[in-house]
Amino acid sequence: MAGAGRLFGIPLRGTHSHAFVSSYMSLDEIIDKSLRSADGSSSCEDFVSLVQTWLSKIQWSSSLRGIFGETNQSELAAFTSYALAFPISFLALVDTYD
């Protein structure tokens, strides 16, 4: 679905599929790492590194007490890739369990 939306300019809404999430193993699989602003006035040339930097910051935050210490890297890669592909319509649904 995401590929068709991007290829044919079909507006997408909602979250990505479990199959999309399952198709990634690590952030190393993301080729195009550049994220452009909606108006094209600026860009982040390495969004993947920015994601890793912020994950590291929140992993060691004393107020969060290490709850992100075991972040699933394949899921992080899928969410990051989806955000890069659809920066304007990105919607993240994060399921948790205890």
Sequence and secondary structure as in RCSB ss.txt:
>XXXX:A:sequence
MAGAGRLFGIPLRGTHSHAFVSSYMSLDEIIDKSLRSADGSSSCEDFVSLVQTWLSKIQWSSSLRGIFGETNQSE
LAAFTSYALAFPISFLALVDTYD
>XXXX:A:secstr
 HHHHHHHT    S   HHHHHT   GGG     EE TTSS EETTHHHHHHHHHHHHHT TTTTTTTTT  HHH
HHHHHHHHHH TTT         
